[in-house]
Every structure is written in C-alpha cells, then in structure tokens.
Amino acid sequence: MTLSLAIHNSKNIVLISDSMGIETLYDGTEIIHNDTKKIYKINSYSAFSIAGNFDTNMVFRVLEELLKRLKYQKLCIDQIFEYSFIFLGRNLLYLDPDDKLEVIFAGYTEDGVPKLITLMKNNGKINRYQPMSEFYDMIGFKKPQLLAKDIMEQRGVNLDSKSSLLKRASLEIMRKSIQMYPGMTGGKPRMVMLKKPRI
C-alpha cells in the first residue's frame, strides 16, 4: 500500500510519499523494504509518484528510461503526461495483466497553474484520469485525506504560506498517515518540492 500526498502554495508544490515496498519471492515469501523509491523528480517544475503491485525490475527500468527522455525537455505537465501516457503504454505492454500501476504526475500547466494528473494501468489497460478536484490527494484513502485537511487548517497552510510551512505540514501529514496503517505502509517519508516556473 502506498500513500502519496501533493499540496501547494502560490510558489511551490510538495509531492511526498512513504517508502515501504513489499517484494514477493517466487515461493510466496514477502520481504519488506523501507527504502523503496516512489517519487521521481523530472525537473524543477514536475515530478511523479508511483504505487501499485507490479514487476518492479521492469517498471523501474522503464521509468528510468522515461526520466532520461523527459529530463532536459522544457515541457509543461500536460505535455509530460501525454508523452508519458504513450511511452508507458508502449513499454509496459508485457506486464502481467493482473499487475496494477498508478502514476501521479504533479507540475504546472503552460499558464503556471499547479496540476495533478493520474495514469493507471489496471486489467491490462492504461487509463488516464482528470486532475483531482482537491489538490491534496491521498490516492483514495479517506482517513488520510481528512487528516491532511485538518492539519492544513490547524497549521494555516494556504496559498500564501511560506514554503517551509508547506514542507513541515506535508511531513507531519505523511508521518501521521503512516501511523494509521502499521505494517501496510512505512519507511521514511520521501519528498520533492517543485517550484512554479517563470512565465
């Protein structure tokens, strides 16, 4: 189970996740890793987080190749998503149909508006989802969503908040969310902070 969170102020987006991954061996034995990389920074303005149940070797190899292709291109989040949608669709064809993969892209539009877009592979198909109505998102987990809302209100996080407050609130939300699901999620929270591009 993966927890990912994205929140923003007027100048930055924070994308944060847990770092626990479970490796299942051929004999069914499960090994827990608390240092799994789930967040990938594309450039100063965009990043993505991953979640799911999939062949990690293949998916991580494909994601690293995607990063190489995107790193030095000056693309807005919509262009990054469209490119990634086609690239991942072609390169993840051979994943087991039962494998699930969710990729949440965070970044800025051409007009400098913060945006989240989700790509999901399920039942052998890759689908796209429109941006979430609320910017902070915990991939469908209701309790952490409510916790995020409460902490943001308590800490006074809004569009005018300093980036340091945004960072501290994100870490607090993630740590408390991890505590809600002991054994299912864990590890040290990993975070990237994106900056709004100059237009």
Secondary structure, 3 states (H helix, E strand, C coil): CCCEEEEECCCEEEEEECCCEEEECCCCCEEEECCCCCEEEEECCEEEEEEEECCHHHHHHHHHHHHHHHCCCCCCHHHHHHHHHHHHHHHCCCCCCCCEEEEEEEEECCCCCEEEEEEEEECCEEEEECCCCCCCCCCCCHHHHHHHHHHHHHHCCCCCCCHHHHHHHHHHHHHHHHHHCECCECCCCEEEEEECCCC
